[in-house]
């Protein structure tokens, strides 16, 4: 496929070649800007369509991009699809926030998502004769886990829940997932993993716990935007 003929896209104004092979992808556009301003050298804004900021710069001498995905699987589905299929991106590392389901987790704990359960209809497009399991790329997961051990950063590795719902009509819904040992819940990883698998590319979701829905513990919106630097450093170490 001649990827460059599809760019710019309806959602990304960048030209082919503007993105690095690895994209760090927070959900929040302000977190993308925070990463570019505080971690990258010579960062250049390459997308601002719909306020979904993307930047390319250098981290420790290596070219890297950072772009926001927005909230939810439809938004992640659009941006990660275009990056993989139209811009030649090979690796997307999501750096997001998540709500704790496991009672082992607390605010600021870091989770590496080995696989993602989901309640979305996203996989129906593939017309599979069964149920697919969206999973992380093993090499990225293994590298992140070993890097965390090397720098003495505690991380939890396991399965998370990717959901279309932030608010549930049944307040006990997450307790059902807790019974299966699911670590945390967020809203983007399953679409990212499916897009990576379908494109033959690589993905990893690294999340910081920002709230604990079953206990009421929560971080502020400002903390979510700017203070989860351990997760960001870990993601950038994989470039």
MOJO-V683891 format. One record per helix or strand of 3 or more residues. SS is the DSSP state (helix for helix, strand for strand). FROM is the first residue (numbers start at 1). TO is the last residue. If there is no record, write none. Layout:
ss=SS from=FROM to=TO
ss=SS from=FROM to=TO
//
This chain:
ss=helix from=3 to=6
ss=strand from=22 to=25
ss=helix from=29 to=39
ss=strand from=41 to=47
ss=helix from=49 to=51
ss=strand from=54 to=59
ss=strand from=62 to=67
ss=helix from=73 to=86
ss=strand from=91 to=100
ss=strand from=110 to=118
ss=helix from=122 to=126
ss=helix from=138 to=150
ss=strand from=155 to=162
ss=helix from=173 to=178
ss=strand from=184 to=186
ss=helix from=189 to=199
ss=strand from=202 to=212
ss=helix from=221 to=226
ss=helix from=229 to=236
//
